[in-house]
Amino acid sequence: MPVPGWALGVVALWLGSVAAAAWLGRTFGVAWSPCLWRRATGVPCPTCGATRAALAALDGRLADAFLLNPMVVLGAAAASVWLAVRLGLGRRPAVHLSPAGRRAAWCVLAGAVALNWAYVIWR
């Protein structure tokens, strides 16, 4: 089963912004942030630190990556497992929840994002 084109596009766009930020930082000594939210408000967004976390992970510093933004690192790990299962088994992994279970899952996810955002702002 092929990987959706939109998913590849999102990953390519994000990797391009990581590469641009790394290149600007190393070439000109400029600490440029691709986060439009932070540039507009001065407040970190829930995914702020994702670029630095990705660079830290690629450098082998997994603990540092996790400390920069736990939600992004755990989300990337979950997405990697999902992709490996999808490619390995040739089908989409699925979780079937009742309507009440779906509401509970969305509430837990919203709470996790809120806690992560508070952590990112605090840090």
N, C-alpha and C positions, 0 to 999 in steps of 0.2 A: 504494500500500500504506500503510495508516494506521500511525501511530506507536503502539506499545503504551501502554496506559493506565498501567501500573505505572511506565514510564519518565517519563511526564509527571508522575506523582505524586511521584516521587523528586526531580525537578528543581524542582517547585513547593515541596516541603517545604524543600529546601536554599535556594532563593531567599528563602523566607519567613524562615528563620533568619538569612540574610545581612541582609535588610531589618531584622529585629528588632535584630540586633547593631549595625547602623549607626545606627538610630534611638535606641537606648539610649545609644550613645556620644556622639552629637551633642546629644541632649536633656539628658541628665543628667551627661555627662562620665564615664560608667561604661564601663570596658573589660570587657565581658561576653563570655565565650567560650562558644559553643554546644557545645564539645567536652566531652562527659561523661567521656571517658577522662582528659583532662588535669585536669578538676576533681576526679576521684576519686583519681588517682595522683600528680599533679604532673608527670608526664612527658608530653611531646607525643606525640600519635598520628601515624601516617604521613600523615594528611591535615591535620594542624594547619597553620594558615596559609592554608587554602583560602579562608576568608572574606576575609581581608586581601588575598590574591592576586586574588580576584574583584573586590574594590573597586578595587585598583590597576589591573587590566586595564580596568575600566569607566572609570577616570580617564585612560586612555591611557598608563599607565606599565607597559608590557609587560615591560621588563627587571626592574623591581622585583617584578612579579607572579611572574616565573620564579624570582627569587632567594628569594622567600618559600616556595615549594613547587614544585620543578620537575615532580614526578610529576603533581600535580593540573593544572598548566597544560598539560603535554603530553597528559594524558588528556582534558582538555576540548577541546583542538585536534583530537585524533584522533576524539573523539565528534562534533564539529562536521562534520568531513570525512565521517564515516560517515553522519550524518544527511543531509548535502547530497547524497551519492551515492544514498542510499535514496530521498529525495524526488525527485531529478532523474531517476533511471532507473526509479523505480517498483518496485524490487525490492531485496531485502536483499543487501548485499555479503557474500561468504562466502570464508573461507580454508579450504582442504581440506588437512589434514595427516595424515600417517601416524601410527599410535600412538606411534612413537618421536619423531616431530616434535612431537606434542602434549606429550609428557613434557618434551622440551627447551624448548618454548615456556613451559610452566608453570614450569620451573626458572629460565629467564631472567626471567620476570615476578616470581617470588618474590625473586630476587636484586636486581632493580630496586627493588622495594618495600623490601627490607632496606637497600639503599644510600640510598634516599630518606629512610627513617626515621632512619638514622644522621645524615644531613645535617640533617634538621629538629631533631633533638635537639642536635646540635653548634651549630647556628645559634642 
